[in-house]
Amino acid sequence: MRTKTVAVAVTEHRREQSLWSVKDAATYLRIPPKTLYEWRYKGDGPPSHRVGRYVRYVPSEVHAWVRSQ
């Protein structure tokens, strides 16, 4: 039984630590993904990071950006 509890806690921790895709961030913000690409191009919006050829968002940075608006 203890193993299940630990496994659930580890899964939750990984989910919090994972990076969001443009689609994930857009879903959270309830906006079209195209808007995030436009904001990124203009230098607006939440902080984004390029990982290889992909754009990713750190969830805590997106949350902080929303609070600052």
DABELCOR-V216901 format. One record per pair of residues at least 12 apart in sequence whose C-alpha atoms are under 6 Angstrom apart, sorted by sequence separation. I is the first residue (numbers start at 0). GAP is how many residues later the second one is. If there is no record, write none. Layout:
# DABELCOR-V216901
<<I GAP> <I GAP>>
This chain:
# DABELCOR-V216901
<<45 16> <45 19> <20 35> <19 36> <18 37> <19 37> <18 38> <18 39>>
